[in-house]
Amino acid sequence: MYWQAVEQQIEIALKNKTLQPLSTQSQSFLDNDIHFTVHLRVAKKVNKPHQTTQKSNPFLPHEDAMFVKACPPSHKLLLNKFPVLKPHALLCSNDFVSQQSPLCAVDFSAWLAHLNSPHDVGFYNAGPTAGASQGHRHMQLIRLAHSDTVSAIAKQLESISFVRFGFLTAELCNEYYQQALTEFKLHHSEHETAAYNLILHKDLFWLVPRKTPHIESIFANGLNFCGHFLVKDETKLNWLKHYGFIDFLKGLVSE
C-alpha cells in the first residue's frame, strides 16, 4: 500500500524541515447534508511559489526528501511540500509536460493505480485559474475521512459540470475526458486546454470547467470540490458560512 510509504517519507521530510505543512485549525460544517471542512490559517503565510512568479521547477529535479517512489514508465510519486491535508501526494510526470496540455491514457493509468480505496481521491488543477501553482504536470492524491463527500458534491453540480459514475479504466477516463473537453469547449489548441478541475474517485469521473480562480478573495482548486476549504481569517470563514459551500462551488464554474 503506497500510503504507508508516503507516511514514512512525511516523517523523514518533517524531521529535516523540507516539508512545510500549513498551520491551520479545522472546523466541520454541513451544507445540503454534505460534510465540508474549513482549514483556518493560524500562522504567518508560508512563501509558497505562485504559478505566475515561479521560475524554477520543484519537480525537475525534485528534492530528495520529497521523493516517495517511481511509477514506471512515465511518472513519479512525490510529497506535496505545502500540504493542508495529511497525507497529500503528487503524481508527477518524469519529464516536463505542461499542466495545461491535455491528459492522456498513460496519465489516467498511473493515476487510477493509486485510487485503491473509497477514501482515496485524485484531483487535477489545469492552469492558474483552476488553482495550479506549478506548470509541470502533476495529478494530486489525498485521503478523505468521509468517502461519500465527493460524489455528493458532484451530484449537486451535475447540471453544470461533466459527471460520470461507474467503474473506471484508463481508456474510459480518456474517453470521458475528450467528451468533457468537447462539451465545454475547453480545447484552446492541440497542446493547451482552458481551465478546469478534474476529480477522480474509485467510481467517479468529474470534470468542472472554471471561469474564475476565486470568489471574495477565497481562492479555490480541486481540493475545494473534495469538500476542503482554506481561508485566511475569521472574516472569510464567516462570509463563506453565510454564502454557502455549494453556492461557492457553483460560482466558480464556467457554464
Residue pairs with C-beta under 8 A, 6 or more apart in sequence:
1 116
2 68
2 69
2 77
2 89
2 114
3 87
3 143
5 68
5 69
6 68
6 77
6 79
6 87
6 89
7 87
9 65
9 66
9 67
9 68
9 79
10 19
10 79
10 86
10 87
12 65
13 19
13 65
13 66
13 79
14 21
16 65
18 63
18 65
18 66
18 81
19 65
19 66
19 79
19 81
19 83
20 46
20 81
20 82
21 82
21 83
21 84
21 86
22 39
22 41
22 43
22 46
22 82
22 83
22 84
22 230
23 41
23 42
23 43
24 39
24 40
24 41
24 42
24 84
24 230
25 39
25 40
25 42
26 37
26 38
26 39
26 40
27 37
27 38
27 40
27 237
28 35
28 36
28 37
28 38
29 35
29 36
29 37
29 38
29 241
29 245
30 36
31 244
31 245
31 246
32 152
32 156
32 246
33 152
34 149
34 152
34 153
34 156
34 227
34 245
34 246
35 145
35 146
35 149
35 227
36 149
36 227
36 228
36 229
36 245
37 227
37 228
37 229
38 228
38 229
38 230
38 231
38 237
38 240
39 84
39 228
39 229
39 230
39 231
40 231
40 233
40 234
40 237
41 230
41 231
41 232
41 233
45 232
46 82
48 82
48 133
49 58
49 133
49 134
50 133
51 127
51 128
51 132
51 133
51 134
51 135
52 128
54 133
54 134
54 135
57 96
57 134
57 135
57 136
58 66
58 81
58 134
58 136
59 78
59 90
59 92
59 134
59 136
59 138
60 95
60 96
60 136
62 76
62 78
62 92
63 81
65 79
66 78
66 79
66 81
67 76
67 77
67 78
68 76
68 77
68 78
68 79
68 89
69 76
69 77
70 76
70 77
71 77
71 91
71 110
71 113
73 106
74 93
74 94
74 95
74 106
74 110
75 91
75 92
75 93
75 94
75 107
75 110
76 91
76 92
76 94
77 89
77 90
77 91
77 92
77 114
77 141
78 89
78 90
78 92
78 138
79 88
79 89
79 90
80 88
80 89
80 90
80 140
84 223
84 228
84 230
85 142
85 143
85 223
85 228
87 142
87 143
88 140
88 141
88 142
89 114
89 140
89 141
89 142
90 138
90 139
90 140
90 141
91 110
91 111
91 114
91 122
91 138
91 139
91 140
91 141
92 136
92 137
92 138
92 139
93 107
93 136
93 137
93 138
96 136
96 137
97 136
97 137
98 135
98 136
98 137
98 191
98 192
99 125
99 126
99 127
99 132
99 134
99 135
99 136
99 137
99 138
100 126
100 127
100 132
100 135
100 188
100 192
100 193
101 137
101 191
101 192
101 193
102 177
102 181
102 187
102 191
102 193
103 124
103 174
103 177
103 198
104 174
105 170
105 171
105 173
105 174
106 170
107 137
107 139
108 170
108 173
108 174
108 177
109 170
110 139
111 122
111 139
111 173
111 200
112 168
112 169
112 170
112 173
112 200
114 120
114 122
114 141
115 121
115 122
115 141
115 200
115 201
115 202
116 202
117 143
117 147
117 202
118 147
118 201
118 202
119 143
119 144
119 145
119 147
120 141
120 142
120 143
120 201
120 202
121 141
121 142
121 143
121 144
121 150
121 199
121 200
121 201
121 226
122 139
122 140
122 141
122 142
122 199
122 200
122 201
123 139
123 140
123 142
123 197
123 198
123 199
123 200
123 221
123 222
123 223
123 225
123 226
124 139
124 140
124 197
124 198
124 199
124 222
125 131
125 132
125 133
125 140
125 197
125 221
125 222
126 132
126 193
126 194
126 195
126 196
126 197
126 198
127 193
127 194
127 195
127 196
128 195
128 213
129 195
129 210
129 211
129 212
129 213
130 195
130 196
130 197
130 210
130 213
130 221
130 222
131 197
131 213
131 219
131 220
131 221
131 222
131 223
132 221
140 222
140 223
142 223
142 226
144 150
144 226
144 227
146 227
149 226
149 227
150 199
150 201
150 204
150 206
150 225
150 226
150 227
151 165
151 201
151 203
151 204
153 225
153 226
153 227
153 246
153 249
154 161
154 163
154 199
154 204
154 206
154 225
155 163
156 246
156 249
156 250
157 163
157 208
157 225
157 246
157 249
157 250
157 253
160 250
160 253
160 255
161 206
161 207
161 208
161 209
161 253
162 176
162 179
162 180
162 183
162 184
162 205
162 206
162 207
162 208
163 204
163 205
163 206
164 176
164 204
164 205
164 206
165 203
165 204
166 203
167 203
168 200
168 202
168 203
168 204
168 205
172 205
173 200
173 205
176 205
176 207
177 198
177 205
177 207
180 186
180 196
180 207
181 187
181 193
184 194
184 196
184 207
184 209
184 254
185 194
186 193
186 194
186 196
186 209
187 193
187 194
188 194
194 209
194 254
195 209
195 210
195 211
195 254
196 207
196 208
196 209
196 210
197 207
197 208
197 210
197 221
197 222
197 225
198 205
198 206
198 207
198 208
198 222
199 206
199 207
199 208
199 222
199 225
199 226
200 206
206 225
208 225
208 252
208 253
209 253
209 254
209 255
210 252
210 253
210 254
211 252
211 253
211 254
211 255
212 251
212 252
213 219
213 220
214 220
215 243
215 248
215 251
215 252
216 236
216 239
216 240
216 243
217 236
218 229
218 231
218 236
218 239
218 240
218 248
219 230
220 229
220 248
220 249
220 252
223 230
224 248
224 249
224 252
225 249
227 245
229 240
229 245
229 248
231 237
231 240
240 248
